[in-house]
Amino acid sequence: MRSLLSVTNVLGRLLLVVSLTYLLPIACALIYADGTLLTFVFSMAACILTGLLLIAVTRRHRVDLKARDGFILVAMAWTLTAAVATIPLIIHSQLSFTDAFFETMSGLTTTGATVMATLDITAPSINLWRHALCWLGGMGIIVLAVAILPLLGVGGMQLMRAEVPGPIKDTKLTARVGDTATILWTVYLGITIACLLALKLVGMDWFNAICHAFSILSLAGFSTRDASVGAFNSPAIEAVMIFFMVVAALNFATHYTVWRSRSLRAYWHDAEAKGVLGVLLLSCIGCAGYLWMVDTYENYWTALRHVSFNLVSIATDCGVVSVDYAQWPIFVPFWMLFLSSVTASSGSTGGGIKMIRTLILIRQSSRELSRMIHPNLVAPITIGGMLIPNSVVFAVLGFIFLYFMSIVVLTFLLIFGGLDFISAFTAVIACINNAGPGLGQVGPATNYGSLTDYEIWVLSFTMLLGRLEVFSLLILFTPQFWRK
């Protein structure tokens, strides 16, 4: 009980930090005079008051967080922040709480799935708010808190471990976790500004450039248009977005190393980066050739343009689209959804299994095949020159099992609710990988607005499960976690 009160106290202070995000849509409402100013002022006040209330009722319970508290705080922070962020969508866009929560959870988890079907005429400040949530969630609101909460007297390592689970998560850029988080956010901000300027340079207006820069760097997939990026019909805009989607899918610690060393050599030494680039390049070339051969497009270069943008977008778990790829031969859309499970690097804003786990599984599978021939073989697993302990390999195997079992169970839950198999399966894949559009009823030409409240809540949980990489959320449902 005492630890829960301490977590609640930290949540209150976290909400005060999150309330600053409302300044962006407030400024936008003033500039565009779109009638949402009072809505966002009220929403910001509600966020601040909620934070102050939580702090007030738990002011005598400020103690150091333990590792277990970090997992509780992460799950509660994402859930509470998404709940508070629904206020503008409920008041101005007149969404139900269920749909509004799905939209804000989708933004914070950088999934990009939407229930809103009138984005072309939605108030600019509402659109900016959706994209600001994406950008905030991109590097993780808890990682942001790690850089800020130490100033408020709360340690950050417990939060970093809960927020960024992974097989090699003890690698730090600095000795202090707060400094590490600050560096990552600085790199994230710098690349976002570069993306914004590049989009403006190739023809976007400032508003759309800001929104899409937020969406691309967070690999979120939200857009200001119902037709997504296809509404702009610009190869130059698509090329810029492809570049920055790939950048966002790589490890941000590697980006910092490249910037600090003033050399691109770090990318070559990063096994994940080579895996990501290799998979994307071969997939784009191969799938474009396939669509050309089956006469989906009249020439190879048109096929390559559309495949490159949409495949990179789905594979990196971004989710913006330029065409209705559900109309392509089914092999390509399913290959894209498969890639969404494995392509993004650890330390990126992408979701899914992550490339590092994929590489470890490949090495482990190869080792087991060799042992069938040579039972006494000693073959340590190395990735990028780094020895991978067996304990990490076992953790990866456990993660993969829970990941696929989660997909199976959640798919059955949606089918039980009446959704067809293709829509249910691809919706779960898209949401657990934080990729956005699926196929069927939730394809790129539609959205999630036609689903029932039951299906919306199942998928809201799925998005959070994927964003916290399964372990960090499911651990809260184990009896061992709650034992003293």
BAMARNU-944874 format. One record per residue (C-alpha): x, y, z. Coordinates in steps of 0.02 Angstrom, whole numbers, plus 50000, padded with zeros to 5 digits. Example, Ala and Ser with C-alpha at 12.3 -4.5 7.8 and 13.67 -1.06 7.14 Angstrom:
<bamis>
    east   north      up
   50615   49775   50390
   50684   49947   50357
</bamis>
This chain:
<bamis>
    east   north      up
   50000   50000   50000
   50140   50121   50044
   50227   50090   49877
   50065   50121   49782
   50046   50287   49870
   50224   50331   49822
   50188   50286   49641
   50031   50394   49647
   50135   50540   49711
   50254   50522   49564
   50107   50508   49445
   50044   50675   49507
   50209   50759   49470
   50218   50673   49302
   50048   50745   49255
   50114   50920   49294
   50253   50889   49168
   50131   50819   49039
   50017   50971   49061
   50151   51077   48975
   50110   50984   48814
   49944   51077   48807
   50038   51238   48769
   50061   51180   48588
   49875   51163   48545
   49835   51320   48646
   49958   51418   48539
   49885   51337   48383
   49708   51383   48437
   49762   51564   48458
   49845   51568   48286
   49704   51485   48189
   49559   51546   48297
   49477   51377   48272
   49363   51386   48423
   49458   51264   48533
   49551   51385   48647
   49437   51366   48798
   49432   51177   48773
   49620   51162   48787
   49634   51288   48929
   49505   51186   49025
   49595   51023   48981
   49763   51092   49038
   49684   51152   49201
   49605   50981   49229
   49774   50896   49201
   49860   51014   49323
   49724   50999   49455
   49726   50809   49441
   49914   50810   49465
   49905   50928   49614
   49767   50824   49693
   49869   50664   49678
   50019   50752   49754
   49916   50825   49895
   49837   50662   49952
   50004   50570   49949
   50123   50707   50006
   50176   50606   50158
   50221   50453   50055
   50370   50510   49954
   50495   50369   49962
   50623   50298   49841
   50548   50188   49708
   50597   50006   49698
   50612   49904   49538
   50436   49834   49561
   50365   50009   49580
   50435   50056   49411
   50325   49930   49321
   50169   49992   49412
   50213   50173   49374
   50243   50141   49189
   50076   50054   49162
   49980   50183   49265
   50069   50330   49184
   50023   50277   49008
   49845   50236   49057
   49814   50394   49161
   49897   50509   49034
   49791   50436   48894
   49634   50455   49000
   49669   50638   49042
   49715   50675   48861
   49541   50624   48803
   49459   50784   48867
   49483   50891   48709
   49423   50750   48597
   49268   50721   48703
   49223   50905   48717
   49265   50969   48543
   49263   50816   48430
   49117   50739   48525
   49196   50567   48534
   49138   50443   48665
   49261   50409   48805
   49296   50238   48728
   49341   50310   48557
   49435   50457   48632
   49537   50342   48744
   49578   50232   48594
   49635   50385   48497
   49746   50453   48636
   49816   50281   48679
   49852   50258   48495
   49946   50423   48494
   50045   50394   48653
   50093   50217   48602
   50137   50283   48428
   50019   50157   48347
   49932   50281   48232
   49768   50185   48223
   49625   50309   48220
   49436   50313   48241
   49421   50489   48169
   49355   50499   47990
   49346   50687   47959
   49528   50738   47981
   49523   50853   47828
   49403   50969   47920
   49458   50937   48099
   49514   51092   48194
   49703   51120   48173
   49732   51123   48360
   49647   50953   48381
   49756   50881   48243
   49910   50957   48323
   49860   50884   48491
   49848   50710   48416
   50021   50727   48339
   50096   50803   48497
   50040   50648   48592
   50130   50542   48463
   50290   50640   48481
   50280   50634   48671
   50254   50447   48668
   50388   50419   48538
   50536   50417   48655
   50424   50373   48801
   50344   50486   48927
   50435   50392   49063
   50604   50419   48982
   50560   50604   48976
   50517   50592   49160
   50685   50511   49194
   50768   50670   49137
   50651   50783   49237
   50594   50689   49392
   50770   50684   49469
   50749   50871   49489
   50593   50831   49589
   50681   50704   49700
   50637   50543   49610
   50768   50422   49545
   50753   50364   49365
   50838   50195   49339
   50685   50098   49398
   50580   50188   49267
   50707   50166   49128
   50714   49979   49158
   50525   49964   49156
   50500   50079   49008
   50637   50013   48894
   50641   49824   48917
   50759   49732   48801
   50896   49603   48790
   51041   49727   48803
   50964   49870   48899
   51107   49897   49022
   51209   49987   48889
   51210   50171   48939
   51278   50325   48853
   51326   50404   49019
   51348   50348   49197
   51190   50438   49253
   51023   50380   49184
   50954   50558   49188
   51096   50618   49077
   51064   50471   48959
   50881   50515   48943
   50924   50698   48913
   51045   50649   48774
   50916   50537   48691
   50784   50673   48696
   50907   50801   48627
   50947   50687   48480
   50761   50653   48456
   50720   50839   48455
   50863   50879   48336
   50812   50748   48208
   50629   50803   48223
   50679   50982   48179
   50781   50919   48031
   50630   50819   47969
   50516   50971   47991
   50631   51082   47888
   50652   50950   47754
   50463   50929   47735
   50442   51117   47723
   50578   51124   47591
   50489   50996   47480
   50323   51087   47482
   50226   51060   47644
   50157   51210   47738
   50221   51239   47914
   50072   51162   48001
   50075   51000   47903
   50265   50993   47914
   50258   51006   48105
   50121   50875   48122
   50201   50751   48004
   50374   50777   48076
   50301   50730   48246
   50217   50579   48167
   50366   50518   48066
   50500   50532   48202
   50387   50446   48329
   50341   50316   48196
   50161   50349   48243
   50068   50358   48078
   49942   50494   48119
   49908   50617   47978
   49809   50777   47956
   49720   50704   47804
   49594   50563   47786
   49695   50499   47638
   49855   50509   47741
   50011   50552   47641
   49923   50502   47481
   49830   50667   47490
   49991   50761   47448
   50035   50650   47298
   50216   50707   47304
   50365   50591   47269
   50479   50719   47354
   50377   50719   47515
   50373   50528   47512
   50562   50519   47487
   50594   50634   47636
   50476   50532   47743
   50557   50367   47692
   50727   50433   47745
   50668   50493   47915
   50563   50337   47946
   50720   50234   47924
   50816   50352   48038
   50682   50337   48171
   50685   50147   48157
   50871   50143   48203
   50941   50151   48379
   50947   50331   48440
   51102   50290   48543
   51188   50248   48379
   51134   50416   48307
   51212   50501   48457
   51373   50402   48435
   51380   50454   48252
   51352   50636   48297
   51482   50633   48435
   51615   50544   48331
   51573   50642   48172
   51584   50476   48079
   51458   50357   48000
   51563   50209   48053
   51449   50175   48203
   51309   50124   48085
   51423   49994   48004
   51469   49922   48173
   51285   49917   48227
   51221   49742   48182
   51041   49800   48200
   51066   49945   48079
   51135   49828   47946
   50991   49708   47975
   50860   49845   47961
   50933   49922   47804
   50961   49752   47722
   50785   49690   47755
   50704   49851   47694
   50811   49864   47536
   50785   49684   47481
   50600   49689   47523
   50569   49848   47424
   50661   49784   47271
   50580   49613   47278
   50401   49668   47314
   50408   49803   47180
   50466   49672   47055
   50324   49557   47107
   50190   49692   47086
   50262   49738   46917
   50262   49557   46858
   50079   49531   46907
   50032   49694   46818
   49977   49788   46974
   50076   49936   46904
   50120   49969   46724
   50306   49994   46754
   50435   49945   46884
   50477   50122   46941
   50297   50164   46985
   50287   50001   47081
   50451   50040   47169
   50390   50212   47220
   50229   50150   47301
   50305   49992   47374
   50453   50084   47448
   50347   50211   47540
   50212   50095   47605
   50325   49948   47644
   50450   50055   47739
   50307   50140   47831
   50226   49977   47889
   50390   49884   47917
   50458   50021   48030
   50289   50030   48120
   50253   50206   48062
   50089   50175   47972
   50065   50325   47857
   50009   50268   47684
   50006   50338   47509
   49894   50210   47422
   49769   50076   47471
   49892   49931   47478
   49750   49815   47529
   49709   49809   47342
   49879   49733   47303
   49902   49543   47290
   49887   49480   47468
   50068   49420   47477
   50139   49597   47486
   50024   49668   47624
   50053   49514   47731
   50240   49525   47704
   50233   49707   47758
   50139   49660   47917
   50265   49523   47951
   50406   49648   47934
   50318   49761   48060
   50353   49625   48189
   50541   49615   48165
   50614   49767   48078
   50633   49911   48203
   50791   49922   48309
   50798   49921   48497
   50818   50099   48560
   50710   50164   48417
   50533   50230   48420
   50470   50074   48330
   50379   49925   48403
   50372   49738   48376
   50498   49604   48421
   50643   49719   48370
   50788   49673   48258
   50906   49628   48401
   50790   49489   48461
   50770   49429   48281
   50959   49417   48261
   50976   49324   48427
   50840   49200   48374
   50928   49170   48207
   51094   49139   48295
   51012   49025   48424
   50921   48926   48289
   51083   48905   48193
   51171   48847   48352
   51036   48717   48388
   51047   48649   48211
   51236   48634   48229
   51217   48545   48396
   51108   48413   48314
   51259   48365   48212
   51392   48402   48345
   51310   48375   48518
   51464   48434   48613
   51485   48593   48511
   51525   48751   48610
   51465   48898   48506
   51436   49062   48599
   51315   49184   48519
   51387   49353   48469
   51299   49503   48394
   51406   49642   48326
   51557   49575   48419
   51461   49572   48584
   51442   49406   48676
   51260   49367   48714
   51241   49272   48880
   51128   49120   48882
   51018   49208   49009
   50979   49340   48877
   50943   49207   48748
   50820   49122   48867
   50738   49291   48903
   50716   49321   48717
   50638   49148   48695
   50518   49186   48838
   50474   49353   48760
   50440   49276   48590
   50326   49145   48667
   50224   49277   48762
   50221   49390   48608
   50147   49257   48494
   50029   49188   48627
   49966   49365   48656
   49928   49380   48470
   49834   49215   48472
   49731   49256   48627
   49690   49434   48574
   49641   49376   48399
   49521   49249   48473
   49448   49384   48586
   49409   49491   48433
   49337   49343   48337
   49231   49303   48490
   49162   49481   48478
   49107   49450   48297
   49252   49521   48195
   49307   49421   48042
   49474   49330   48050
   49574   49439   47929
   49519   49600   48015
   49545   49528   48189
   49716   49452   48155
   49787   49601   48061
   49715   49725   48187
   49805   49634   48328
   49967   49625   48228
   49956   49810   48185
   49915   49863   48363
   50037   49752   48458
   50175   49810   48340
   50112   49991   48352
   50101   49995   48162
   49926   50067   48135
   49825   50002   47986
   49788   49819   47959
   49681   49737   47825
   49497   49703   47798
   49386   49811   47907
   49538   49905   47976
   49633   49924   47812
   49726   50078   47748
   49572   50147   47658
   49466   50138   47815
   49498   50158   48003
   49450   50081   48169
   49291   50186   48190
   49176   50045   48134
   49228   49929   48276
   49121   49899   48429
   49165   49967   48601
   49218   49792   48655
   49338   49777   48507
   49405   49952   48538
   49449   49912   48720
   49533   49748   48670
   49641   49841   48545
   49677   49984   48667
   49750   49853   48784
   49843   49776   48637
   49927   49941   48594
   49986   49966   48773
   50046   49785   48781
   50149   49811   48624
   50219   49979   48676
   50278   49910   48844
   50347   49756   48756
   50234   49627   48837
   50338   49585   48991
   50319   49755   49076
   50129   49744   49070
   50095   49559   49091
   50205   49551   49246
   50070   49651   49336
   49950   49504   49312
   50061   49376   49397
   50029   49327   49580
   50216   49330   49616
   50225   49515   49576
   50105   49561   49716
   50180   49450   49850
   50285   49536   49980
</bamis>
